[in-house]
Amino acid sequence: MKAGSKSPAIDPSQPLRNPRHEAFVRLQAAGTGSTRAYASVYRTKWQAAGANGTKLRARPDVMARLRYLQSETAQAAVMDLREMLEFLTRVKRIPIGRLDARSELLRRFVIRPQGKRVWMLDKRACVALAAKLQGFGKRHAPGGHQEPATPAVPHPVAGKGALPLRNARHEAFARLRAAGQNKKQAYSVVYARRRDPKIGGWRVSQRPDVAARVDYLRSQAVTAAVIDRREVLEFLTQVMRTPIGEIDENSEMAQGVTISRNVKQIWMPRKLPCIKLLVKLQGLGWKEHQAAQARSQAAPPAGKVLTEERRAELIAAKRRAVERDLAAGRQGDGPYPVSRLR
């Protein structure tokens, strides 16, 4: 570089030009030490990897890229609304018989010589929370329930990535990525042991056509990943109508199972809270509630308020009525006795 020339600006949001440097940075951002990350990428001995990993990390572009990826990881560590809704939807849809001790949907898992006991999260409470987060059940004016808008999901450009890729391996890689597998897993399945799956998966994922295809496939599946209002109502109705004798551990309404040598117990959501939630979401009894609220909040009519002026008017009216009765000769039959006016 000539004296006085400025170094090019570093954009940490863009991948590094050297794919090995980018792979090294990503391993570092994932929590791998510099020595292990360098040895994994460059396939060198452990002693040389220690010194070379420290030197590579000290590069300005590598350091800037590493800080950028670490900041993104810190932001992604907090659950957002979409992830909350997807988690609550999985609690409702996945039967308890398909879960093991490593599942995040379980709250209790006990294995004893006599048997096992498995409890997952309360399905009714998760369904109610999902409905609340999406605004279901908000009361509106009589005449229909206004369907709230679902949380916004970024969609790719229309038509971009809609067609299958010409390369069959790239298409298979994109479908595996959209199904939830990471880059290394997808590359290992498609390309077997052709090269290092970490570097190879990163290279394939950086192709614009593959990235667009993955975004399109994910956008097509994201609408079905979150429970909607109709599914909530159908689940609550199904809980209300289904006898517990027809439920096993493979039913989505089972949320607790105890299996021992001679006994098998299954728990389902409580029916009465489900009925109450169903009534609330459908807005039943809204007209009666609105009428009672209007009666409680309405001010009393002006003629019914007994003020001093109104009291004087009533007494004067009664005196005039008594005087008319006396003048007509009906002193004893008048509706307003004189003794009550004194």
C-alpha positions as CSV (number, residue, x, y, z in Angstrom):
1,M,0.0,0.0,0.0
2,K,1.4,3.4,-0.9
3,A,2.1,5.9,1.7
4,G,-0.7,8.3,2.4
5,S,-3.3,6.0,0.8
6,K,-6.4,5.2,3.0
7,S,-7.4,1.6,3.7
8,P,-10.8,0.6,2.2
9,A,-13.7,0.9,4.6
10,I,-14.7,-2.3,6.3
11,D,-18.4,-3.3,6.2
12,P,-18.9,-5.9,9.0
13,S,-22.4,-6.8,7.8
14,Q,-21.0,-8.4,4.6
15,P,-19.2,-11.8,4.6
16,L,-15.4,-11.7,4.4
17,R,-13.9,-12.3,0.9
18,N,-11.8,-15.1,2.2
19,P,-14.2,-18.1,2.9
20,R,-11.8,-19.5,5.5
21,H,-11.6,-16.3,7.4
22,E,-15.4,-16.2,7.4
23,A,-15.7,-19.7,8.6
24,F,-13.1,-18.9,11.4
25,V,-15.2,-15.9,12.4
26,R,-18.4,-17.8,12.5
27,L,-16.9,-20.5,14.7
28,Q,-15.6,-17.8,17.0
29,A,-19.0,-16.1,17.2
30,A,-20.5,-19.5,18.1
31,G,-18.2,-19.8,21.1
32,T,-15.3,-21.8,19.8
33,G,-11.8,-20.8,20.9
34,S,-9.4,-19.3,18.4
35,T,-7.1,-22.3,18.5
36,R,-9.8,-24.9,17.9
37,A,-11.5,-22.7,15.3
38,Y,-8.2,-22.2,13.3
39,A,-7.4,-26.0,13.6
40,S,-10.9,-26.9,12.4
41,V,-10.8,-24.5,9.4
42,Y,-7.1,-24.9,8.3
43,R,-6.5,-28.5,9.4
44,T,-3.2,-27.7,11.1
45,K,-1.5,-29.0,14.2
46,W,-2.6,-27.8,17.6
47,Q,0.6,-25.9,18.4
48,A,0.6,-23.9,15.2
49,A,-3.1,-23.3,15.4
50,G,-2.7,-21.4,18.7
51,A,-0.3,-18.8,17.4
52,N,-1.9,-18.5,13.9
53,G,-5.4,-18.2,15.4
54,T,-4.4,-15.3,17.6
55,K,-2.8,-13.5,14.6
56,L,-5.9,-14.1,12.4
57,R,-8.2,-12.8,15.1
58,A,-6.2,-9.6,15.4
59,R,-6.9,-8.6,11.8
60,P,-9.1,-5.5,11.6
61,D,-11.6,-7.0,9.2
62,V,-11.9,-10.2,11.2
63,M,-12.3,-8.4,14.4
64,A,-15.0,-6.1,13.0
65,R,-16.9,-9.0,11.5
66,L,-16.6,-11.0,14.8
67,R,-18.1,-8.1,16.8
68,Y,-20.9,-7.7,14.3
69,L,-21.9,-11.4,14.5
70,Q,-21.7,-11.4,18.3
71,S,-24.0,-8.4,18.5
72,E,-26.5,-10.2,16.2
73,T,-26.3,-13.3,18.3
74,A,-27.0,-11.2,21.5
75,Q,-30.1,-9.7,19.8
76,A,-31.3,-13.2,18.6
77,A,-31.0,-14.6,22.1
78,V,-34.2,-12.8,23.2
79,M,-37.5,-14.4,22.1
80,D,-39.6,-12.3,19.8
81,L,-43.4,-12.4,19.2
82,R,-43.1,-14.8,16.2
83,E,-41.0,-17.3,18.2
84,M,-43.4,-17.1,21.1
85,L,-46.4,-17.9,18.9
86,E,-44.6,-20.8,17.3
87,F,-43.6,-22.2,20.6
88,L,-47.2,-22.0,21.9
89,T,-48.5,-23.5,18.7
90,R,-46.1,-26.5,19.1
91,V,-47.4,-27.1,22.6
92,K,-50.9,-27.3,21.3
93,R,-50.2,-29.5,18.2
94,I,-47.5,-32.0,19.3
95,P,-48.8,-35.1,21.2
96,I,-47.1,-35.9,24.5
97,G,-46.3,-39.4,23.2
98,R,-43.8,-38.0,20.8
99,L,-41.8,-36.1,23.4
100,D,-38.7,-37.3,25.3
101,A,-36.8,-35.8,28.2
102,R,-34.8,-33.4,25.9
103,S,-37.9,-31.7,24.6
104,E,-38.5,-28.0,25.7
105,L,-42.3,-28.6,25.8
106,L,-42.1,-30.8,28.9
107,R,-42.2,-29.5,32.4
108,R,-41.8,-32.8,34.2
109,F,-40.3,-36.1,33.3
110,V,-39.8,-38.8,35.9
111,I,-38.5,-42.4,35.2
112,R,-38.7,-44.9,38.0
113,P,-38.5,-48.7,38.1
114,Q,-42.2,-48.9,38.4
115,G,-42.9,-46.7,35.4
116,K,-42.6,-43.2,34.1
117,R,-44.5,-39.9,34.5
118,V,-44.5,-37.2,31.8
119,W,-46.1,-33.8,32.1
120,M,-46.0,-31.1,29.4
121,L,-47.1,-27.5,29.5
122,D,-50.8,-26.7,30.1
123,K,-52.3,-26.7,26.6
124,R,-55.3,-24.6,27.5
125,A,-53.1,-21.9,29.1
126,C,-50.8,-21.9,26.0
127,V,-53.8,-21.6,23.7
128,A,-55.2,-18.8,25.7
129,L,-51.9,-16.9,25.7
130,A,-51.5,-17.3,22.0
131,A,-55.0,-15.9,21.5
132,K,-54.2,-13.0,23.7
133,L,-51.0,-12.2,22.0
134,Q,-52.8,-12.1,18.6
135,G,-55.7,-10.1,19.9
136,F,-58.4,-12.7,19.6
137,G,-61.4,-12.2,21.9
138,K,-61.2,-8.4,22.0
139,R,-64.7,-7.1,22.4
140,H,-66.1,-4.8,19.7
141,A,-69.5,-3.3,18.9
142,P,-72.3,-5.9,18.4
143,G,-72.6,-7.1,14.8
144,G,-69.6,-9.3,14.4
145,H,-66.1,-10.0,15.7
146,Q,-63.4,-8.1,14.0
147,E,-60.5,-10.3,13.1
148,P,-57.2,-8.8,14.2
149,A,-54.3,-8.7,11.9
150,T,-51.7,-11.5,12.3
151,P,-48.1,-10.5,13.2
152,A,-46.3,-9.1,10.2
153,V,-43.9,-11.6,8.6
154,P,-41.4,-10.3,6.0
155,H,-42.1,-11.8,2.6
156,P,-39.6,-12.1,-0.1
157,V,-40.0,-10.3,-3.4
158,A,-42.9,-11.6,-5.4
159,G,-41.8,-14.3,-7.8
160,K,-38.2,-14.4,-6.5
161,G,-37.3,-18.0,-5.5
162,A,-40.8,-19.3,-6.4
163,L,-39.4,-21.7,-9.1
164,P,-37.3,-24.7,-8.2
165,L,-33.6,-24.4,-8.8
166,R,-32.0,-25.9,-11.9
167,N,-29.3,-27.6,-9.8
168,A,-31.0,-30.5,-8.1
169,R,-28.5,-30.5,-5.2
170,H,-29.0,-26.8,-4.6
171,E,-32.8,-27.4,-4.5
172,A,-32.4,-30.2,-2.0
173,F,-30.1,-28.1,0.1
174,A,-32.6,-25.2,0.1
175,R,-35.4,-27.5,1.1
176,L,-33.4,-28.9,4.0
177,R,-32.5,-25.4,5.1
178,A,-36.2,-24.3,5.0
179,A,-37.1,-27.4,7.0
180,G,-34.9,-26.3,9.9
181,Q,-31.6,-28.0,9.4
182,N,-28.4,-25.9,9.7
183,K,-25.9,-25.4,6.8
184,K,-23.6,-28.1,8.0
185,Q,-26.3,-30.8,8.3
186,A,-27.9,-29.9,5.0
187,Y,-24.6,-30.0,3.1
188,S,-23.7,-33.3,4.7
189,V,-27.0,-34.9,3.5
190,V,-26.8,-33.6,0.0
191,Y,-23.1,-33.7,-0.8
192,A,-22.1,-36.6,1.5
193,R,-18.4,-36.3,2.3
194,R,-17.3,-34.3,-0.7
195,R,-15.6,-31.5,1.3
196,D,-15.7,-29.9,4.7
197,P,-19.4,-29.5,5.5
198,K,-18.9,-26.2,7.4
199,I,-17.2,-24.4,4.6
200,G,-19.2,-26.1,1.8
201,G,-22.5,-25.4,3.5
202,W,-21.5,-21.7,3.9
203,R,-20.5,-21.4,0.3
204,V,-23.8,-22.9,-1.0
205,S,-25.9,-20.8,1.3
206,Q,-24.2,-17.6,0.0
207,R,-25.4,-18.1,-3.5
208,P,-28.2,-15.5,-4.3
209,D,-30.5,-18.0,-5.9
210,V,-30.2,-20.5,-3.0
211,A,-30.8,-17.8,-0.4
212,A,-33.9,-16.5,-2.3
213,R,-35.2,-20.0,-2.6
214,V,-34.8,-20.7,1.1
215,D,-36.6,-17.4,2.0
216,Y,-39.5,-18.3,-0.3
217,L,-39.9,-21.8,1.1
218,R,-39.8,-20.4,4.7
219,S,-42.4,-17.7,3.8
220,Q,-44.7,-20.4,2.5
221,A,-44.5,-22.4,5.7
222,V,-44.5,-19.6,8.2
223,T,-48.3,-19.0,7.9
224,A,-49.0,-22.6,9.0
225,A,-46.5,-22.3,11.9
226,V,-48.7,-20.1,14.1
227,I,-52.1,-21.0,15.4
228,D,-55.0,-18.9,14.2
229,R,-58.4,-18.0,15.7
230,R,-60.3,-20.8,14.0
231,E,-57.8,-23.5,15.2
232,V,-58.1,-22.1,18.7
233,L,-61.9,-22.4,18.7
234,E,-61.8,-25.9,17.1
235,F,-59.4,-27.1,19.8
236,L,-61.5,-25.8,22.7
237,T,-64.6,-27.3,21.1
238,Q,-62.8,-30.6,20.7
239,V,-61.7,-30.6,24.3
240,M,-65.3,-30.0,25.4
241,R,-66.8,-32.7,23.2
242,T,-64.2,-35.5,23.4
243,P,-64.6,-38.1,26.3
244,I,-61.4,-38.8,28.1
245,G,-61.8,-42.5,27.4
246,E,-61.0,-41.8,23.7
247,I,-57.7,-40.1,24.4
248,D,-54.3,-41.7,24.5
249,E,-50.7,-40.4,24.7
250,N,-50.7,-39.8,20.9
251,S,-53.6,-37.4,21.1
252,E,-52.9,-33.7,21.0
253,M,-55.3,-33.2,23.8
254,A,-53.3,-35.3,26.3
255,Q,-51.0,-33.2,28.4
256,G,-50.0,-35.6,31.2
257,V,-49.3,-39.4,31.1
258,T,-48.4,-41.8,34.0
259,I,-47.5,-45.3,33.0
260,S,-46.7,-48.0,35.6
261,R,-46.9,-51.8,35.6
262,N,-50.6,-52.0,36.2
263,V,-51.9,-48.5,35.8
264,K,-52.0,-46.0,32.9
265,Q,-53.3,-42.5,33.6
266,I,-53.9,-39.7,31.1
267,W,-54.7,-36.1,31.8
268,M,-56.4,-33.7,29.4
269,P,-57.1,-29.9,29.8
270,R,-59.9,-29.0,32.2
271,K,-63.2,-28.7,30.4
272,L,-64.8,-25.8,32.3
273,P,-61.9,-23.3,31.8
274,C,-61.9,-24.3,28.1
275,I,-65.6,-23.5,27.9
276,K,-65.1,-20.1,29.6
277,L,-62.3,-19.3,27.1
278,L,-64.5,-20.4,24.2
279,V,-67.3,-18.1,25.4
280,K,-64.9,-15.2,25.8
281,L,-63.3,-15.6,22.4
282,Q,-66.7,-15.8,20.6
283,G,-68.1,-12.8,22.4
284,L,-71.1,-14.6,23.8
285,G,-73.2,-12.5,26.1
286,W,-71.9,-9.3,24.7
287,K,-75.3,-7.6,24.2
288,E,-76.3,-8.3,27.8
289,H,-72.9,-7.1,29.1
290,Q,-73.2,-3.9,27.1
291,A,-76.8,-3.2,28.3
292,A,-75.8,-3.7,31.9
293,Q,-72.8,-1.4,31.5
294,A,-74.9,1.2,29.9
295,R,-77.4,1.1,32.7
296,S,-74.7,1.4,35.3
297,Q,-72.9,4.3,33.6
298,A,-76.0,6.3,32.4
299,A,-76.8,9.4,34.4
300,P,-80.3,9.5,36.0
301,P,-82.8,11.7,34.1
302,A,-83.1,15.3,35.2
303,G,-86.7,14.8,36.3
304,K,-85.8,12.1,38.8
305,V,-83.2,14.2,40.7
306,L,-84.9,15.6,43.8
307,T,-83.3,18.9,44.2
308,E,-84.6,21.8,46.4
309,E,-86.2,23.5,43.4
310,R,-87.8,20.2,42.3
311,R,-89.1,19.6,45.8
312,A,-90.7,23.1,45.9
313,E,-92.3,22.4,42.5
314,L,-93.8,19.1,43.8
315,I,-95.2,20.7,47.0
316,A,-96.7,23.6,45.0
317,A,-98.3,21.1,42.6
318,K,-99.8,19.1,45.5
319,R,-101.2,22.3,47.0
320,R,-102.9,23.3,43.8
321,A,-104.4,19.8,43.4
322,V,-105.8,19.9,47.0
323,E,-107.2,23.4,46.3
324,R,-109.0,22.1,43.2
325,D,-110.4,19.2,45.1
326,L,-111.7,21.4,47.8
327,A,-113.3,23.7,45.3
328,A,-115.0,20.7,43.6
329,G,-116.4,19.5,47.0
330,R,-114.2,16.4,47.3
331,Q,-112.3,17.3,50.4
332,G,-112.2,13.8,51.8
333,D,-111.5,12.0,48.6
334,G,-108.5,14.0,47.3
335,P,-105.3,12.2,46.5
336,Y,-103.2,14.6,48.6
337,P,-104.2,14.9,52.2
338,V,-103.6,18.3,53.7
339,S,-101.9,16.8,56.8
340,R,-99.1,15.5,54.6
341,L,-98.3,18.9,53.1
342,R,-97.6,20.5,56.5
